[in-house]
Amino acid sequence: MKVSTSWLSDYISLENVDINELAEQITRSGIEIDSVESLNKGVTKVVVGYVKTKEKHPDADKLNVVTVDAGQEEELQIVCGAKNIDAGQKVPIALVGAKLPGGLEIKKAKLRGVASQGMVCSAKELGLNDKLLPKDQQEGILVLPPETTIGTPIEQILNLNDQIMDFDLTPNRSDCLSMLGAAYEVGAILARDVKLPEAKVAENASLASDSISVKISNPELCSHFAVRVISGVKIGPSPQWMQNRLMAAGVRPINNVVDVTNYVMLEYGQPLHAYDADRIAGSQIEVRAALEGETIETLDGQERKVPAGALLIADAEKPIGLAGVMGGANSEVTENTVNIVLESAKFDGGAVRKASRHFGLRSEASQRFEKEVDPARVIPALNRAAALIAEYAGCTVQQGIVESGGDGTEPLVIPLSLTKLNQFLGTEISSLEAKTILARLHFECGDLPDNVLEVKVPTRRGDITRDVDLIEEVARLYGYDKIPTTAIEGPTTQGGYSKPQLLRRGIRTMLTNGGLQEVISYSFANREAETLFPALREGRHSVKLAMPMSEDRSVLRTSLIPQLVDVAVFNRNRKQENLALFEIGSVFQNEEPELTVQPKEIPMLGILITGLRQEKQWNSASDKVDFYDLKGAVESVVGFLGLTGQITYEADRPEGFHPGRSASIFLDNSHSKQRIGVLGQMHPDLQRSKELDDTYVAELKLEPLFTADTRAIEYRDLPRFPSVQRDIAVVVANEVTAASLIKAIEDSAGELLEKVQVFDVFTGSKLGEGKKSIALSLVYRHMERTLTDEEITEVHGRAVAALEQTFGAELRK
């Protein structure tokens, strides 16, 4: 809802109020203000001018030379190329020295040899949205009403000094879909009175009931339907001030009758509709359900088949409108209209929403009906619109209102316990304070026994139905920042993050600090994508959604990797090919093909890397990521959790992965050995089908890691005695892994072994068929003394012997 502060000041004093500060106060009170926009985009020294003469330019067919009275000491000569300029018009004139939006400054100039002392402006050149102008004003210069005073600054005429606050309303605050609703809200915040508009209708001697009758056949779908009959209408443009306000709210002016109905809708939040009275058959209007096969041509020129049961407005012969959605073309107000029937009604929100969705028509009117309008404003809005039409369309209003229904909705009365209020808020708000706050909202309060208030809620606030709603109103106007901060207490309240929460946050921080980017994808997945990596499901089944939003989101995901791959494809299509991504989220798996119990939710970590490790520089070549970059990311997580010694990798060939560059990840501790994940390169065929470069992915179960987490920090003295390094190279069969060699060395060498690592792998014909050489560096140290040669030789010999006996290793010399 776009709220003009100039319009708002008609109902509430904004004197000495800074609009930006007001916007902040409104946001703090529960309604977010998306923006505060000034309508003046930088216009200075532009005034109203009168075009006295117009002549063709002597040397240019498409230019005219006009003489303009702009209220200056002398008349101005201006060269103008607009097709619609003519003598006798009032137009905006940018004087010499004027500034326009975009930084354009007007100077004296010569155009094809003719002096020009200014510029005649279009709406677009003044920073206005020309799409919101009446159709006849959307091209060429802006033509102002004839009664506009010459020399008046254009800011005053077009209300460019206005500021627009954009209310971002939640569905429950439909009361603020009107200027009066916004005024009540601002009045409550500023503790200022709200002044309602006057709606005095001067009626003629004719009785409206003699001209029209109304009937509601479906009272459950329309509780109140009221009309006024207006005679002698002269269709024309609405006054400039009204057009300014409509355009500020994002509504395009059309004519004086339609503009008044839109204006009052924005003012009261009550949609209205005007019918050409002479085109209503039988002088009667009925609100009824549509019959089978009925059709109607709506105002947008579309012939629409109305489903049986939808709510229609009909005359004696035909439908003339879709209730609450759009009027019919057969009763449209045109330039030839003389008499009108003005409608104001309370339609059922559900019925309007259903029709709006069925026809794909969502309008300002339907939006308000869907959220339920205030039943108490049906008649005041009707009278306000009738009075404005009579004033600006040169017509008279027939005597009386013709209506059906409308017994009225009584204000809801809710008891509010002050004890409960203060318990909920943790405050000590007194009865007087609570009454004062509620009075600012125009809620009547009375006293009941036991410190209870009896609160009468106006019908405009349909969102308030319980005492907790009243507590929320008191809290937001009392000030959320004034509510004291207290620690949560209770037998089950831990007052901190759980261990899994802490570890997830730590992993997230560690990976992002390491250069990876976190992504968050849908929990809903594509059934076909879920089949790409069947090994990750471990034989379990995906869970089908009963009502999927689309085929691409028809099952709950069983793995994070397919969606990480989708993210990589999305980025590749936008020239972002160097990616290092991770996601921490849940996957869902079911033991049986059909869902009979709640699916199992498993927290997982997914990682994807592809592209270059580093871009090409002047002093270094580009470098592609490989399997070990991925493994390094996995090991950084393992190291963070203190599980480096408990994680092992075993070569594997899961479906969807490269057969020679993939492995399963195991958690191997004293209790058990379990498979917790997989890592490797995507299968080349799958990479080609996705048009990806070499891409490496990993997925780990987090629950087993969190359970085994041993991150207790242990401190030890810095070594004071020297270490001794011994290198060996052993020839083993190709299938023997370096990890198994390292484990055998650690088991046999004992506590004197400080570190062992691989520093070279060699294969070649000299070693023999199916053989490879692995070179390892072993570091020995005693923390309390210097090792002797004999001790080192003995321990090192045990390590070599273990390799020879376990793997048939041959020591290379």
C-alpha positions in Angstrom: 0.0 0.0 0.0 1.5 3.3 -1.1 0.6 6.0 1.4 0.9 9.6 0.3 2.0 11.7 3.3 0.3 14.8 1.7 -3.0 12.9 1.5 -2.5 11.4 5.0 -2.2 14.9 6.4 -5.9 15.4 5.5 -6.8 13.0 8.4 -4.0 13.5 10.9 -1.7 16.3 11.7 1.9 15.6 10.5 3.2 19.0 11.7 6.8 18.8 12.9 7.1 15.2 11.9 10.1 13.9 10.0 8.7 11.4 7.5 11.8 9.1 7.6 11.6 9.0 11.4 7.9 8.3 11.2 8.6 5.4 8.8 11.1 4.0 11.4 8.5 4.3 14.1 5.9 2.5 12.0 8.3 -0.3 11.3 9.2 -0.7 14.9 5.4 -0.9 15.7 4.9 -3.9 13.4 4.3 -2.7 9.9 7.4 -2.6 7.8 8.0 0.4 5.6 9.8 -0.8 2.5 10.8 2.7 1.3 10.1 6.4 1.6 10.1 8.0 -1.9 10.0 11.6 -2.8 8.0 12.4 -6.0 10.3 15.3 -6.8 13.2 13.7 -8.7 15.1 17.0 -9.0 12.7 19.5 -10.6 13.5 23.2 -10.1 12.3 26.4 -11.8 9.5 24.7 -13.7 6.3 26.8 -13.8 2.8 26.8 -15.4 2.8 28.6 -18.8 0.1 29.6 -21.2 0.7 29.0 -24.9 -0.4 32.2 -26.7 0.7 31.4 -30.2 2.0 28.5 -32.3 3.8 28.7 -35.6 5.7 26.3 -37.8 9.5 26.5 -37.5 10.8 28.1 -40.7 13.5 25.5 -41.3 12.2 22.3 -39.7 8.9 20.5 -40.5 8.7 18.7 -37.2 9.4 21.7 -34.9 7.0 24.5 -33.8 7.8 27.9 -32.4 5.5 28.9 -29.5 5.1 32.1 -27.6 4.5 31.4 -23.9 3.3 33.5 -21.0 5.0 31.9 -18.0 4.3 34.7 -15.5 7.7 36.3 -16.2 8.4 39.9 -17.1 8.5 39.1 -20.8 6.9 36.4 -22.9 9.1 33.5 -23.8 9.8 32.1 -27.3 10.4 28.3 -27.2 11.0 25.8 -29.9 9.1 22.6 -29.3 8.8 19.3 -31.2 5.8 17.8 -29.4 2.9 16.9 -31.8 0.2 17.7 -29.3 1.2 21.3 -28.4 -1.3 24.0 -29.4 -2.3 27.6 -28.7 -4.5 28.0 -25.7 -3.0 25.3 -23.6 -1.6 25.4 -20.0 1.7 23.5 -20.0 4.8 23.0 -17.7 7.6 25.4 -18.8 11.2 24.8 -17.7 12.7 28.3 -17.5 16.3 29.0 -18.3 18.4 27.7 -15.4 15.8 25.0 -14.5 17.0 21.5 -13.6 15.2 18.3 -14.5 15.6 14.7 -13.4 18.8 13.1 -14.7 20.8 16.2 -14.2 19.5 18.1 -17.3 19.9 21.8 -17.0 18.0 24.2 -19.3 20.0 26.9 -21.1 19.3 29.4 -23.8 19.8 27.7 -27.1 19.2 28.1 -30.9 17.4 25.3 -32.7 17.9 25.5 -36.5 18.6 29.2 -36.1 15.7 30.1 -33.9 16.3 31.2 -30.3 14.6 29.1 -27.6 14.2 30.4 -24.1 13.2 27.4 -22.2 11.5 24.0 -22.6 8.0 22.7 -22.7 8.0 19.5 -20.6 6.4 16.1 -20.8 5.4 14.1 -17.8 8.4 11.8 -18.3 10.8 14.8 -18.3 9.3 15.8 -15.0 10.1 12.4 -13.5 6.5 11.2 -13.5 5.5 7.6 -14.5 3.9 8.4 -17.8 2.2 4.9 -17.8 0.0 6.1 -14.9 -1.2 9.2 -16.8 -4.6 9.2 -18.6 -4.2 7.7 -22.1 -4.5 11.0 -23.9 -1.6 12.4 -21.8 0.9 9.5 -22.3 2.5 11.0 -25.4 3.8 14.5 -26.0 3.9 17.4 -23.6 1.8 17.4 -20.4 -1.3 19.5 -20.8 -2.6 21.0 -17.6 -6.2 21.8 -16.7 -7.4 25.2 -18.1 -8.1 26.6 -14.6 -4.4 26.2 -13.6 -2.8 29.6 -12.5 0.0 30.9 -14.8 3.4 31.1 -13.1 2.6 28.6 -10.4 5.5 26.3 -9.6 4.8 22.9 -11.1 5.7 21.2 -7.8 2.4 22.7 -6.3 0.3 21.7 -9.3 1.6 18.1 -9.5 2.1 17.7 -5.8 5.8 16.9 -6.4 6.7 17.8 -2.8 4.8 14.7 -1.6 6.6 11.8 0.0 5.3 8.2 -0.4 5.6 5.5 2.3 5.3 2.0 1.0 3.6 -0.1 3.6 4.6 -3.8 3.3 1.5 -5.3 4.9 1.1 -8.8 6.3 -2.2 -10.6 5.4 -3.7 -9.9 8.8 -3.3 -6.1 8.5 -5.8 -5.5 5.7 -7.2 -2.5 7.7 -4.2 -0.5 6.5 -5.2 -1.1 2.8 -6.8 2.3 3.1 -5.7 5.9 3.8 -8.0 5.9 6.9 -6.5 2.7 8.1 -3.0 4.2 7.7 -4.3 7.3 9.5 -5.5 5.3 12.5 -2.2 3.5 12.7 -0.1 6.7 12.5 -2.5 8.4 14.9 -1.9 5.6 17.4 1.8 5.8 17.1 2.0 9.6 17.3 -0.9 9.8 19.9 -2.8 12.3 17.6 -6.5 12.5 16.7 -7.8 11.2 13.4 -10.2 13.5 11.5 -12.6 11.5 9.2 -13.7 13.0 5.9 -17.1 14.6 5.6 -19.7 12.9 3.3 -22.6 15.3 3.0 -24.8 14.3 0.1 -27.1 16.9 -1.4 -30.1 14.9 -2.6 -32.7 16.0 -5.2 -36.4 15.4 -5.0 -36.5 12.1 -6.9 -36.6 8.8 -5.0 -33.8 6.3 -5.8 -36.2 3.5 -4.9 -38.3 4.5 -7.9 -35.3 4.1 -10.3 -33.8 0.9 -9.1 -34.4 -2.2 -6.8 -31.9 -4.5 -5.4 -32.0 -8.1 -4.1 -29.6 -10.6 -2.6 -30.3 -14.2 -3.5 -27.3 -15.6 -1.7 -26.9 -13.8 1.6 -24.2 -16.2 2.7 -22.0 -14.8 -0.1 -23.1 -11.2 0.2 -24.2 -9.7 3.5 -24.9 -6.2 2.4 -25.5 -4.6 -1.0 -26.3 -0.8 -1.3 -26.7 1.6 -4.2 -27.3 5.2 -4.9 -28.7 6.6 -8.1 -27.0 9.7 -9.6 -28.5 11.7 -12.5 -27.2 14.1 -15.1 -23.6 13.0 -15.0 -21.1 14.8 -17.2 -18.2 12.5 -17.9 -14.8 14.3 -18.1 -11.4 14.4 -16.4 -11.2 14.4 -12.6 -9.6 17.4 -10.8 -5.8 17.5 -10.9 -5.4 17.0 -7.1 -7.3 13.8 -7.3 -5.3 12.6 -10.3 -2.1 13.4 -8.4 -3.2 11.3 -5.4 -4.3 8.4 -7.6 -1.0 8.3 -9.5 1.0 8.5 -6.2 -0.9 5.4 -5.2 -0.1 3.7 -8.5 -3.6 4.0 -10.0 -4.1 5.5 -13.5 -6.8 8.2 -13.7 -9.5 7.5 -16.3 -12.5 9.9 -15.8 -14.2 11.7 -13.0 -16.7 8.9 -12.1 -14.2 6.0 -12.2 -11.5 8.1 -10.5 -13.9 8.9 -7.6 -14.7 5.2 -7.1 -10.9 4.4 -7.0 -10.2 7.4 -4.8 -12.8 6.4 -2.2 -11.6 2.8 -2.4 -8.1 3.9 -1.5 -9.5 6.3 1.2 -11.9 3.9 2.9 -10.6 0.5 1.8 -14.2 -0.1 0.4 -14.3 -1.0 -3.3 -17.1 0.6 -5.3 -18.4 0.2 -8.8 -20.4 2.4 -11.1 -23.0 1.1 -13.6 -24.6 3.0 -16.5 -28.1 3.1 -15.1 -29.7 3.3 -18.6 -28.2 -0.1 -19.6 -29.6 -2.0 -16.6 -32.5 -4.0 -17.8 -35.6 -4.0 -15.7 -34.3 -1.3 -13.4 -33.3 -4.0 -11.0 -30.1 -5.5 -9.7 -29.8 -9.0 -8.2 -26.8 -10.6 -6.4 -27.0 -14.3 -7.2 -25.0 -17.4 -8.0 -24.2 -18.0 -11.6 -26.3 -20.5 -13.6 -24.8 -23.4 -15.6 -23.3 -22.1 -18.9 -23.6 -18.3 -18.2 -21.1 -16.0 -19.8 -20.1 -12.4 -19.3 -17.9 -9.9 -21.2 -15.8 -8.1 -18.6 -14.4 -4.6 -18.8 -11.1 -5.9 -20.3 -13.0 -7.1 -23.4 -12.8 -10.8 -22.6 -15.7 -13.1 -23.0 -15.7 -15.3 -19.9 -17.6 -18.5 -19.0 -18.7 -18.3 -15.4 -18.6 -21.5 -13.3 -21.9 -22.4 -11.8 -22.2 -21.1 -8.3 -19.8 -18.1 -8.7 -21.2 -14.8 -7.4 -22.7 -12.5 -10.1 -24.3 -9.1 -10.2 -27.2 -9.3 -12.7 -30.1 -7.2 -14.0 -33.4 -8.6 -15.1 -31.9 -10.2 -18.2 -28.1 -10.8 -17.9 -25.0 -10.7 -15.7 -23.5 -7.2 -15.5 -20.5 -7.9 -13.2 -18.4 -10.5 -11.5 -19.0 -9.7 -7.8 -15.9 -8.1 -6.2 -13.7 -8.8 -9.2 -14.6 -6.9 -12.4 -17.6 -5.2 -13.9 -19.2 -6.1 -17.2 -18.7 -4.3 -20.5 -22.5 -4.3 -21.0 -23.0 -1.8 -18.1 -19.8 0.2 -18.4 -19.7 3.9 -17.8 -18.7 5.6 -21.0 -18.4 9.2 -22.2 -22.0 9.0 -23.3 -23.3 7.9 -19.8 -25.8 10.3 -18.2 -27.2 8.4 -15.2 -25.3 6.0 -13.0 -26.0 3.4 -10.3 -23.2 3.5 -7.7 -22.7 0.2 -5.8 -21.1 -0.5 -2.4 -21.2 -4.0 -1.0 -19.8 -6.5 1.5 -19.0 -9.7 -0.5 -17.6 -12.9 1.1 -13.8 -12.9 0.9 -13.6 -16.6 0.0 -16.1 -16.3 -2.9 -14.2 -13.4 -4.3 -10.8 -15.1 -3.9 -12.2 -18.3 -5.7 -13.5 -16.3 -8.6 -10.4 -14.1 -8.9 -8.1 -17.2 -9.0 -10.4 -18.9 -11.5 -10.4 -16.1 -14.0 -6.8 -15.0 -13.3 -8.1 -11.5 -12.4 -6.5 -9.8 -9.4 -7.4 -6.2 -8.9 -7.1 -3.6 -6.1 -10.8 -4.3 -5.4 -10.5 -8.1 -5.3 -7.5 -7.8 -3.1 -9.5 -5.9 -0.5 -12.6 -8.1 -0.7 -10.5 -11.2 -0.3 -9.1 -9.9 3.0 -12.6 -8.9 4.1 -13.6 -5.2 4.1 -15.0 -3.4 7.1 -18.9 -3.9 7.0 -19.3 -0.5 8.8 -17.8 1.4 5.9 -20.2 0.2 3.2 -22.6 3.1 3.6 -20.1 5.9 4.5 -17.9 5.0 1.5 -21.0 5.1 -0.7 -22.1 8.5 0.5 -18.5 9.9 0.2 -18.3 8.8 -3.4 -21.8 10.1 -4.2 -20.9 13.5 -2.8 -17.6 13.7 -4.8 -19.3 12.6 -8.0 -22.0 15.2 -7.5 -19.3 17.9 -7.0 -17.0 17.0 -9.9 -19.4 15.6 -12.5 -22.0 18.3 -12.4 -24.8 16.0 -11.4 -27.4 15.4 -8.7 -28.0 12.5 -6.3 -31.4 10.9 -6.0 -33.0 10.7 -2.5 -32.2 7.7 -0.4 -30.1 4.6 -0.5 -31.5 1.4 -1.9 -30.1 -1.6 -0.1 -30.5 -5.2 0.9 -29.0 -7.0 3.9 -26.7 -5.0 6.1 -28.1 -5.8 9.5 -24.6 -4.8 10.6 -21.8 -6.5 12.5 -21.5 -5.6 16.1 -18.0 -4.7 17.4 -16.4 -7.7 19.1 -16.1 -7.4 22.9 -13.0 -9.1 24.4 -12.0 -9.3 28.1 -8.4 -8.5 28.7 -6.7 -9.6 31.9 -3.9 -7.1 32.9 -2.3 -9.9 34.9 -2.1 -12.1 31.8 -0.9 -9.1 29.8 2.0 -8.5 32.1 2.8 -12.2 32.5 3.1 -12.5 28.7 5.2 -9.4 28.3 7.2 -9.5 31.4 6.1 -5.9 32.2 4.3 -3.9 34.8 1.9 -2.0 32.7 -0.9 -0.4 34.7 -4.6 -0.3 33.9 -4.3 3.4 33.0 -1.4 2.8 30.6 -3.2 -0.1 28.9 -6.4 2.0 28.6 -4.4 4.9 27.1 -2.7 2.7 24.5 -6.0 1.1 23.5 -7.6 4.5 23.4 -5.0 5.6 20.9 -6.2 2.7 18.7 -9.8 4.0 19.1 -10.7 0.8 21.1 -13.3 1.5 23.8 -12.4 0.2 27.2 -14.5 -0.6 30.3 -13.6 -2.1 33.7 -14.5 -5.6 34.9 -13.7 -7.2 38.3 -10.3 -8.8 39.0 -8.2 -6.3 37.1 -9.8 -7.2 33.7 -10.6 -4.7 30.9 -13.6 -5.0 28.6 -12.3 -4.0 25.2 -14.7 -3.2 22.3 -12.8 -3.8 19.0 -13.9 -1.7 16.0 -15.1 -3.7 13.0 -12.3 -2.3 10.9 -9.8 -4.5 12.9 -11.0 -7.9 11.9 -7.6 -9.4 12.7 -8.3 -9.0 16.5 -10.4 -11.9 17.8 -8.7 -13.0 21.1 -7.1 -11.4 24.1 -3.6 -12.3 22.9 -4.3 -10.1 19.8 -5.0 -7.3 22.2 -1.8 -8.1 24.1 0.2 -7.8 20.9 -1.4 -4.4 20.2 -0.4 -3.1 23.6 3.1 -4.5 23.2 3.8 -2.9 19.8 2.6 0.5 20.8 4.1 0.3 24.3 7.4 -0.4 22.4 9.1 -3.7 21.8 12.4 -2.1 22.8 10.9 -1.2 26.3 10.0 -4.7 27.1 12.6 -6.0 29.6 15.0 -8.7 28.5 14.9 -11.7 30.8 16.6 -15.1 30.6 14.4 -18.1 29.6 13.9 -20.3 32.6 12.5 -23.8 33.1 13.3 -27.4 33.9 13.9 -28.3 30.3 15.5 -25.0 29.1 19.2 -25.4 28.3 19.8 -21.7 27.7 22.2 -22.4 24.8 22.8 -24.2 21.6 22.7 -27.9 21.5 25.8 -29.8 20.6 24.7 -30.5 17.0 23.8 -26.8 16.6 27.2 -25.7 17.8 29.0 -28.2 15.6 27.0 -27.2 12.5 27.8 -23.5 13.1 31.4 -24.4 13.6 31.6 -26.4 10.4 29.8 -23.7 8.5 32.3 -21.0 9.7 35.3 -23.2 9.1 34.3 -24.1 5.5 33.4 -20.5 4.6 36.7 -19.3 6.0 38.3 -21.9 3.8 36.9 -20.3 0.7 33.7 -22.4 0.2 30.3 -20.8 -0.3 27.2 -22.1 1.4 24.1 -22.8 -0.6 20.5 -23.6 0.5 18.4 -25.6 -1.8 14.8 -27.0 -1.8 14.0 -30.0 0.3 11.7 -31.0 -2.6 13.5 -32.6 -5.5 13.0 -34.0 -9.0 12.3 -37.8 -9.1 14.6 -38.3 -12.0 17.5 -36.4 -10.4 17.2 -38.6 -7.3 18.2 -41.7 -9.4 21.6 -40.2 -10.4 23.5 -41.4 -7.2 21.6 -44.5 -6.0 24.4 -45.6 -3.7 23.8 -42.5 -1.5 20.3 -43.8 -0.6 21.7 -47.0 0.8 18.7 -49.0 -0.5 16.1 -46.7 1.0 13.3 -45.1 -1.0 12.3 -41.6 -1.8 9.2 -40.0 -0.3 6.5 -38.9 -2.7 4.7 -35.6 -2.1 0.9 -35.9 -1.9 0.4 -32.5 -3.6 3.6 -31.4 -5.3 3.9 -27.8 -6.6 5.4 -29.2 -9.8 7.0 -32.3 -11.3 10.4 -30.9 -10.6 9.5 -30.8 -6.9 7.6 -34.0 -6.5 9.7 -36.0 -3.9 11.6 -35.3 -0.8 15.3 -35.3 -1.5 17.4 -38.4 -0.5 20.7 -36.8 -1.2 22.2 -33.3 -1.3 24.4 -34.0 -4.3 21.9 -33.8 -7.1 20.8 -30.3 -6.1 24.4 -29.2 -5.7 24.9 -30.4 -9.2 21.9 -28.3 -10.3 23.4 -25.3 -8.6 26.7 -25.9 -10.5 24.8 -26.1 -13.8 22.8 -23.0 -13.0 26.1 -21.1 -12.4 27.9 -22.6 -15.4 25.0 -21.3 -17.6 25.8 -17.8 -16.3 29.6 -18.0 -16.9 30.5 -18.9 -13.3 32.5 -22.0 -13.7 34.9 -22.0 -10.7 32.8 -23.2 -7.8 33.4 -24.4 -4.2 30.1 -25.1 -2.6 28.7 -26.8 0.4 25.3 -27.3 2.0 24.3 -28.5 5.5 20.8 -29.9 5.4 18.5 -32.8 5.9 17.7 -35.6 3.5 14.6 -37.9 3.8 14.5 -41.6 3.3 11.9 -44.3 3.7 12.5 -47.9 4.5 9.6 -49.1 2.4 8.5 -48.2 -1.2 5.2 -46.9 0.2 5.1 -44.3 3.0 3.5 -46.0 6.1 5.5 -44.2 8.8 7.2 -40.9 9.2 10.2 -40.7 6.8 13.7 -40.8 8.4 15.3 -37.3 8.4 19.1 -37.5 8.2 21.3 -34.4 8.6 24.0 -34.3 5.9 26.9 -32.3 4.7 27.4 -32.0 0.9 30.4 -30.5 -0.9 31.0 -29.7 -4.6 34.1 -28.3 -6.2 34.8 -27.7 -9.9 36.8 -25.4 -12.2 40.1 -23.8 -11.4 41.9 -23.8 -8.1 43.5 -20.5 -9.2 43.1 -18.2 -12.2 46.0 -17.7 -14.6 48.3 -14.9 -13.4 51.2 -13.2 -15.0 53.6 -15.2 -12.9 51.7 -18.5 -12.7 49.6 -20.8 -14.8 46.0 -21.7 -14.1 45.5 -24.8 -12.0 42.4 -27.1 -12.0 41.0 -28.6 -8.8 41.3 -32.4 -8.3 40.3 -35.2 -6.1 42.7 -34.1 -3.3 41.1 -30.7 -3.1 37.9 -32.3 -2.3 39.5 -34.8 0.2 41.2 -31.8 1.8 37.9 -30.1 2.4 36.5 -33.4 4.0 39.6 -33.8 6.1 39.3 -30.2 7.4 35.8 -31.0 8.7 37.1 -34.3 10.2 40.0 -32.4 11.8 37.7 -29.7 13.2 35.7 -32.5 14.9 38.9 -34.1 16.3 38.3 -37.4 14.4 41.4 -37.5 12.1 42.6 -40.8 13.4 39.1 -42.4 13.2 38.3 -41.7 9.5 39.5 -44.1 6.8 38.9 -44.1 3.0 38.4 -47.1 0.9 38.5 -47.2 -2.9 34.9 -47.7 -4.2 33.0 -47.5 -7.4 29.5 -46.2 -6.5 27.1 -45.6 -9.4 27.3 -42.0 -10.7 31.0 -41.7 -9.7 34.2 -42.0 -11.6 35.3 -45.7 -11.3 38.9 -44.8 -10.5 38.5 -41.6 -8.5 36.0 -42.3 -5.8 36.0 -43.7 -2.3 33.7 -44.5 0.6 34.4 -42.8 3.9 34.3 -44.8 7.1 34.2 -43.9 10.8 36.4 -46.5 12.4 36.7 -46.4 16.1 36.8 -48.8 19.0 33.1 -49.3 18.9 32.4 -50.0 15.3 33.2 -49.3 11.7 30.4 -47.6 9.7 30.2 -46.1 6.3 29.3 -42.4 6.7 29.7 -41.0 3.2 31.3 -41.0 -0.2 33.6 -38.7 -2.2 34.9 -38.6 -5.7 34.6 -37.3 -9.2 31.3 -37.4 -11.0 31.2 -40.1 -13.7 32.5 -38.6 -17.1 29.2 -39.6 -18.8 27.2 -37.7 -16.2 29.5 -34.7 -16.5 29.0 -34.6 -20.2 25.2 -34.9 -19.9 25.3 -31.9 -17.6 27.9 -30.1 -19.7 30.2 -29.7 -16.7 34.0 -29.8 -16.5 35.6 -32.2 -14.0 33.4 -32.0 -10.9 34.1 -33.5 -7.5 31.4 -34.1 -4.9 31.2 -35.5 -1.4 28.4 -36.3 1.1 28.8 -37.1 4.8 26.3 -38.1 7.5 26.6 -35.7 10.4 25.0 -37.6 13.2 27.8 -40.2 13.6 30.4 -37.5 13.4 28.7 -35.4 16.1 28.3 -38.5 18.3 32.0 -39.3 17.9 33.2 -35.7 18.3 36.3 -35.6 20.5 37.4 -32.0 20.2 38.6 -31.6 23.8 41.7 -29.5 23.6 44.9 -31.1 25.0 48.0 -29.1 25.7 51.6 -30.5 25.8 55.0 -29.1 26.2 57.0 -28.0 23.2 59.6 -30.6 22.4 63.0 -29.8 23.9 64.8 -32.8 22.3 65.7 -33.3 18.7 63.8 -35.6 16.3 65.3 -38.2 14.0 64.0 -38.7 10.4 64.3 -42.0 8.5 63.0 -42.4 4.9 62.1 -45.7 3.3 60.8 -46.7 -0.1 58.9 -50.0 -0.4 57.7 -51.9 -3.4 54.2 -53.3 -3.0 51.3 -54.6 -5.1 49.2 -51.9 -6.8 46.1 -52.7 -4.7 47.9 -51.9 -1.5 46.9 -48.4 -0.2 49.2 -45.9 1.4 46.8 -45.6 4.3 47.2 -49.3 5.1 51.0 -48.9 5.1 50.8 -45.9 7.4 48.5 -47.8 9.8 50.8 -50.8 10.0 53.8 -48.5 10.7 51.9 -46.7 13.5 50.8 -50.0 15.1 54.3 -51.4 15.1 56.5 -48.4 15.8 54.8 -47.5 19.1 54.8 -44.1 20.9 58.3 -43.1 19.7 56.9 -42.5 16.2 55.9 -38.9 16.0 54.8 -38.6 12.3 54.7 -40.6 9.1 53.7 -39.4 5.7 54.0 -40.3 2.0 56.3 -38.1 -0.1 56.5 -40.1 -3.3 54.7 -42.7 -5.4 56.4 -44.3 -8.4 55.3 -46.8 -11.0 57.2 -48.2 -13.9 58.3 -51.3 -15.8 61.5 -51.6 -13.7 59.4 -52.5 -10.7 57.6 -55.3 -12.4 54.0 -55.9 -13.5 51.4 -54.8 -11.0 53.9 -53.1 -8.7 54.4 -49.6 -7.3 56.9 -47.9 -5.0 55.7 -45.8 -2.1 58.3 -43.6 -0.3 57.5 -42.7 3.3 59.1 -40.3 5.8 59.2 -41.5 9.5 59.9 -39.0 12.3 60.9 -40.4 15.7 61.2 -38.4 19.0 61.3 -38.9 22.7 59.8 -36.0 24.8 62.1 -36.4 27.7 65.5 -37.3 26.3 67.6 -37.7 23.1 67.1 -41.0 21.3 70.1 -43.3 20.8 71.0 -44.9 17.4 70.3 -48.3 18.9 66.7 -47.3 19.9 66.0 -45.7 16.5 67.4 -48.7 14.6 65.3 -51.1 16.7 62.0 -49.2 16.3 62.6 -48.5 12.7 63.4 -52.2 12.1 60.0 -53.2 13.6 58.2 -50.8 11.2 60.0 -52.2 8.2 59.4 -55.8 9.3 55.7 -55.1 9.7 55.5 -53.9 6.1 57.4 -56.9 4.8 55.3 -59.5 6.8 51.9 -57.9 6.3 52.1 -56.7 2.6 55.1 -58.6 1.2 56.8 -55.3 0.8 60.3 -55.1 -0.7 62.6 -52.4 0.6 64.1 -50.4 -2.2 67.8 -49.4 -1.7 
